Amino acid sequence: MAVKIEAVTKNSHGEKHGIEAGEYLVSINGNEIVDVLDYRFYQINRELNLVIRNQKGESREVTIKKPEYDEIGFEFETYLMDKQRSCRNKCIFCFIDQLPKGMRESLYFKDDDSRLSFLFGNYVTLTNLTEHEISRIIKMHISPINISVHTTNPELRVKMMGNRFAGEALSILNRLAEAGIQLNCQIVACPGINDGKELERTLSDLEKLNVNMTAVVPVGLTDYREGLFPLTPYNEKSAADTLDIVESFGERCVQKYGRRIFYAADELYIKAGREIPPVEFYEDFPALDNGVGLIALLKDELSYAVDDYREDTPNYKEEAAKVKGKVAVACGESVRPFLDDMLNMVREVFENIEINVVSVKNRFFGGGVNVSGLVVGRDLIDTLKNVDIGDRLLIPSVMLRFDGKVFLDDTTLEEVEQKLCVPVLPVNNSGQDLLDAVISSGRSD
């Protein structure tokens, strides 16, 4: 097998050694190159022996001596160097199966590619891994790997994931753990399915594997579940019961290992009607991508940003008084009370700027979907079309996909600005960015 070289970077090591676009990379130092992981791993050495095959099928060896970690300079047709692997499971909770019809085709693609776990932090189920890939992970010691576990009960995992091999795949967890690969795990918790005693079993099993962290996330249910497995959304009691289990295991791990390991997503605290833990609870925030600790981190960063403004701005009261205007901040329904409360820190200092936090009801997905990251452009427009927004509208950047200009429903940022007749500013989940965005709209010269 060989990978076609689409382009060779000008003045790169590859170009200097006469390698051309259209040729094929067969191996590096005797290691067959199949995809991006092989290429990135084996090219870091100082001395490389490449086998290159031309378009006539003739092979030659090229020796390259270079500084360690220097790139060879090859470009390939795709980033992965082959096709992205799709999911073979039929999970009872799969969010993609709950999408409405008519969205762009790429949104219906289910990935389950271990390479994306290492490169971009995607979660994989282990059901798609070949023996070659498992051995390669162990040989290269590629770490961490993010794994969607859901349950360590083999029979239940088969049921939840709709794959008869899902239970057997759990054995890979043990092999990776024994090889010292860092494991970051995710559990989508479904009431009455894998919570309660089953959740206790799973957390206990994962603790024995010495996983790096595990995030427990409540199942998300839309209005588009016709013909799918019947699932119940979390209510206040079931969320509280699940939280009790996760926090109990977490506290036990703190006592035994000095770190929490098990965390619940912010959404579980919201559904249970409980306060979000303080920032210290989340240690080094290992599961932000799972919505774990996002609120606590934003509040803490915003507090620091406001304090820094006080300390770094001479006559800050007079300067803050010059900041005038009106700004709206749009978000999902679940986070609105928390966001509004933390923005009181800004209101106390900048008394002449009005901040209106508006929750957007998710009609596009319906059901119990109320997080900011799934708010779409048309719901944003419908909610705010009769609202006095003010100078500009701030939105969490997670509402936008890919290039940062398109919402999940394919509404563009430009279209929202045109419909609402105000600038729309996406803001990262950063306290400093939020403060800057709020007050910049009202700065006076």
N, C-alpha and C positions, 0 to 999 in steps of 0.2 A: 504494500500500500504506500502511496505517496500523496503529498499535498501540493497543489499547484500554487506557484508563487505569482500573484497577480501584478505586483509592482515591487521594485527595489528602491529604497530611499536613496536619494542623491548623496554622494560622499560617505555612504555607510560602509561598514566592513564588507557587506555582501557585494556592493557595487565595485569596491576596490579589488575584489578577488574575481571579478568577471562573471558574477552570477546575474542572470537576466530574467526579466519578467517572462512568464510563459514556461519556464523550466519548473521542475518538480523537486521538492525537498523530500528525500527518502528517509534519512536518518541523521542523527547527531551523536557522535561518539558511540556508534553501534546501537543506539536506541531508536527504534522505529518511531516516526513522528505521525501521530494520528490526528491530533487536535491541539487546541491552544494550550492545554495544560502541559502536554509533552514539550511543545515548542518553548514555552516560557521557562519551564523547569530546566531543560537541558542546555539552553543557550547561555546560562549565566556563567559557565566556566570560562577560565582564561584561554584555554586551548581547545579548539573544537575541530573535529574531523567530520565534515559533512559529506554525505553521498548525495550528489545532484544528478538528476536524470533530465536529459533534454527532450524536446518534442519528438525526436526520432526514436526514443527509447534507449539511447546510449547513456550510460552512467559514468561518472567520474568522481574522484574524491577531491575535496577542497579543504585545506587546513587553514584555519583562521586563529591567529593569536591576538588577543584583545584584553583590555581591562575587565576584571570581573564585573558582572552585571550589565556590561554594555550590550545594547541591542545589536543583533546582526543587521537588521534593516529590511526585513521582508514584510510585505503586506499581502493579505490573503482575501479571498472573495467575501468571506464573512468573518466576524470577530472570533467565533468559535472554531472556524476553519472547517466546519461541517454543519449539518442541520441541527437545530435546537430540538431536544427530545421532549415529546409530549407525554402527558400523564396517562398511565394505563389503568388508573383506579376510577371507581364510580362512588366517591365518598357521599355518604348520606347528607352531609352538611355543605357540600361544595358550593361556594358562592357563585361560581361561573354558571353552574346549572340553574341558578336563580335569576339570571339576568333577563331583562325584557328583550324581545326580538327587535331587530332593526338597528342594533348598535354596530359599530365598525367591526369587521371580521376579526381583527387582531385581538380584540377583548375577549373573544370566546376561546382563545388558545390556552390550554392548560399545560404549563411547563412542569417538568419533573426531572431537571437536569442537574446532576451533581456539580458540574463545572460552574454553573451559575450560582451555586451555593458558595463556592470558594471565591468567585470573582465579584459577585454582587450581593451576597448575603441571602439569596433565595433559599426557601426551605424545600427539602426533598423527602420523599417517603421511604426510600431505600428499595422500593419494589422495582425500580428501573435499573438498578446497578448490576452490571455483569461481574463475573469473577475477575476478569481482567481489570476492571475499574476499581474493585475493592483492593486488589493486590497493589495497584498503582498508587492508590491513596496511602496505603500503609508504607510502601517503598519510598515514596516521595515525602512522606510524613506531612501531607497537606492538611493544614489545620487552621481554624476550626471548620467543622462541617455543621450546617444547620439542618435539623431533622424534625419532620412532623411525625411525632410519635402517636399521640392521641390516646393510646392505651397500650399497656404491656401484656394484656390478656390476649393471646394469639387468636382464640376463637372470636372474641369481640372485635378485634382489629379487622379480621376478615369481613365481619358483618358491617362494620362502620365504613370500610374502604372499598367494599364491593370487589375485592380481589382475593382469589383463593390463595395467593402467595403472600398476602400481607402479614400473616402470622409468622411464616417462616423467615421473612425478611428481618424480623426482630433479632435474629441471631447475629446479624451484621453489627448491631449495636455493641454486642459483647466483643466481637473481633476488633472493632475500631477502638473501643475503650482499652482493651488489653494492649493495643499497639501505641497507646498514649496519644491518640487523636482527641483533640478537645471537642466535646459534644455540646452544642447549644440546641435545646429541645423546645418544642412547641406542642401544646395540647389545646385543641379546639374542644371545649367542654360543652356537652349537650345534656340538658336536664333529663334525668331518668335513664341515660344511656351509659355514659362513661364518667359520671360524677359519683358522689357518695363513696361507697366502699371500693368501687372500681378505681376511682381517682386516688384513693389512699394506696391501693395496690400499686398503681403506676408510679406515684411519687416515691414510694418505698423502693421499688425496683430501680428507678433512676438514681436514687441516692446511693445505692450499692455500686452503681457504675461510675460514681464520682463525676457526674456530668458537671459541666461548667455552670450552666444555668438552665432553668425551665420556665417558660412563660405559659400561664393558663389564661386562655382567651375565650370569652363567651361566644357561642355560635351566633352568627348573624343571619337573620331570616328576612327575606323580602316578600312581596305579595305574589311573586311568580314561582310558586311551588306546586302547581298542579301536576299530579302524577308522581311527585317525589315522596321520599320517605317522610312520614308524619313526625315532625319535631315540635317541641314546645319551647317557646322563648323563656328566658330567665325572668322571674319576678323577684320581688324584694326578698322573700324568704329563701328561695332556692339560690339566689346570688349570695346571700349572707352565709348560707350553709357551705357553699363552695369556698367562699373566702375564708371561713373558719379553718377548713382543711388545709388550704394553701398556706395560710399564715402560721398555722401550727407546725407544719413541716419546715417552713422557713425559719421560725424561731429555734426549732430543734437543731437545724443545721448551723445557725449562728453560734449556738452553745457548743456544738461538737467540732465545727470546722472553722469558725470565725468568719463565715460568710453565709449569706441567706440562701442562695441557690434557687429557691422556688419563689416565684412572683406571680401576682394576679394582675391582669390588665386593668387600667384605670376604669374601663367600662363596667367591670364587675363591682367596683366600689360605688359607682354612680347608680347602678341598678339596685344595689343593696341599701342605698341611702346613707352610706357611711362617708366619713371624712377621708380625703386622700391623705395617705401617710406623709410625714415630713420628708424633706429631701434626703436626710441621712439614711432613711429606711432603704433607699435604692442603691446604696453603696456607689459603685462606678457606673450605674445605669446600663446594665448589660443587655437589656431587652427593649430599648426604645422603639425599635422597628415593629414590635408587637403591641405598641400602645401602652407600655409599662413605664410609668413614671413621667410621662410627657407633661402632665399638669403640674406636678411638683417641681420639675426642672424649669419650666417656663416661669412659674411664680418666683422661684429662687433667683433666676437670672434677671427677671424684671426688677426685683428688689435691689439687686446689686447695681443694675443700670441706673435706677433712680438715685441711689446713694452716691454713685460715682458722679452723677450730674451735680448733686449738691456740693460735693467736695471739690470738684474740678472747675466749677463755674464761679468766678468772682461775682459777688452780689447776686447770687443765684435767684433770690426772691424777685428782685427787680427784673432780671433777665427772663425768668419764667413767666412773669406777668405780661411780657411782650408777646408771648406765644398765644395767639387768639385763633378762633375758628371753630369749625365743627367737622367731625369725622365719624363715619360709621364703620363698625367692625362686624362682619358677617361670620357666622360659624354654625356648626351643627347644633341641634337642640340639646344634646346631652351635656356639652361643655359650656353652654352659655352662662349659667350661674357662676361657675368657677372663673371664667374669663372676666365677667363683669366685676366680680369681687376683687380680683387681683389688679384690675385697672384703677381701682380706687387709690392705689399708691400713686398713680400718675395724676389723677384728678386733684389730689391733695397738694401737689407741687405746682401743677399748671392749671390754675383756677379759671383761666379764661379760655380754655379749650373744652368744648363739649364732646364727650365720647359716648356714642350710642351703640351699644352691643345688640345686634339683631340675630335671633336664631332663625334658621331657614328650615322649614319643614320639608322633609324629603318625600315628595310626591312621586318622583320618578321611580324609585325603588319600592317605596311604601313599606309595609310591615313594620318591624321595629328598628329600621335603619335610621339612626339619628347622629352619626358621627360626622365630623367636618370633612374628612377625607372622601366621603361619598356624595357630598353635595354637588349637584350638577348646575350647569349654567342657566337652564330654563327655570329651575326652581329659584335660583338666585334672583333672576329677573322678576318673576312673579311675586316674590316676597317683597322686593324693594322698590317696585315700580311706583308705588304711591307713598314712599317714605322720603322724608326730607333728609337726604344723605349728608349733605354738606359739601365740604371741599373735595373729599375723595372717599372711596370705599376701600377698606383693607380686607383682604381674604387670606386664610391660611394657604400657603403655597401647595399643600398636599391636595387641594381641590383640583389642581391641574396635573395633567399627565405629560410624560416624556419631555417635550421641548419647553414645557412651562407656558404654553399658550392655548391649550385646548382642555376643556372639561370632559368628563366621562361621556356625556351625551353628544359630544362633538361640537358643542357651542364653543366659539372662540372667545378669548379674552377681549378682543376688539369688539365683537358683537355685543358683549355685556356692557362695555363702555358706551357704545352707541345707543343702546336701549335705555340705559340709566342716565346718560348724559353727564357722567363724571369719570375721572380717571380711576382705574381699579389697580390697586397695588398688591401683588402677592407678597406675603411676609412669611419667612421661615420661622420654625418653632424656636425662636431665640428671643430672650428678654430684651437684649440690646436692640435687635432689629425691630421688635414691636414698639419699643419706646421711640426710636428714631422715626418710624413710619407714622406714629400718632402725632408727634409734635412737629414734624417737618412740614406738614400741610398748613400749619398756622404760624410759621416763623415770620417775623416782621424784620425788615432791614433797619 
